[in-house]
Every structure is written in structure tokens, then in C-alpha cells.
Amino acid sequence: MITQASGNSILLFKKVAGLILIICGVVLAALSFEDGSMGRAMLGVLIAAAGIMLMVLKIARRNASGPL
């Protein structure tokens, strides 16, 4: 079994950063909708979308490397 340690740290960072961005974006959007601030709500949605994109990039890179 061959393991690669160099790429795993980048993938872990993208996963953690993506999850943090998703959580912060959803919380910001929810609080902003409650206050009635559409600008902050859209910012929250954009932050959550950026987190989703990081997760998609992580999954795409993992699947592009081929089978173990």
C-alpha cells in the first residue's frame, strides 16, 4: 500500500476550511434574515457557496487521482 503525505494536508485544509465557511455562512445568513438585512444575508450565502466550492474541489481532486 502506497501512501502520499504531501497532498493529504492540502485536502484536509480544504475540507476543514470548507466546513467552517459553510457553517459560518449559514449562521450569518440565518441571523441576517431574522434582522431583515438582505446585504448581510447575501454575504452569508456567498460565504456558504465558497465553502461548498472548496468541498467540491476537494472531492474532484480526490477522485481524479484514480483508484488506490
Secondary structure, DSSP 8 states (H G I E B T S, - for coil): ----SHHHHHHHHHHHHHHHHHHHHHHHHHHHHHHT-HHHHHHHHHHHHHHHHHHHHHHHHHHHT---
